[in-house]
Amino acid sequence: MSDLTPKHNDGEVLEPIDKDKLAALRQKNIDNPEGGRRTIKTHTEADGYFRNYTQIRDLDPVLVSEPPALLGDDSAPNPTDTAQAGLAACISVGIQAIATHRGVNLTKINIDIESDIDISPVWGVGDLTEDKRPGVSDVRVSVDLDGDADRETLQKIVDDAIQWSPVVNTYTRPANLTHKLV
């Protein structure tokens, strides 16, 4: 078992987050909503053959690549895979926080995501017409959730996690993006 394999055993309560610290963070953000605003910085360096290493905080670099069908070496998830993984993780974090806040003990959070993408116009080598939208168009999220609450309560936790997720909102209400050559 690698150190990246989930360590949770089915049926056991997921390791909880600190409810008091969650309550303090919640109150801090209620009292000072501007204090919750942050700038997230990353640094990416290309290694050739579509391999890219991204430095996030002081963590080990994250490798992002492309599959052979997109001329990569299949050494890592591609950028869309990575974005989708971030989406699932953000929803999971929200579910855990909301369940903790509401006193619900969870025993399982499994999230499956499927998305549709048109890659034909990408990289400036395809054609881009009004009917072609590069990137993900439709995203379908399935959440398998279990805990010591009824289905209606679990559904409300999932609904609220989706509504409040920063990454869901990035997908559904895209950020303003500027760019420059330095």
Order of alpha helices (4+ residues) and beta strands (2+ residues): alpha-beta-beta-beta-alpha-beta-beta-alpha-alpha
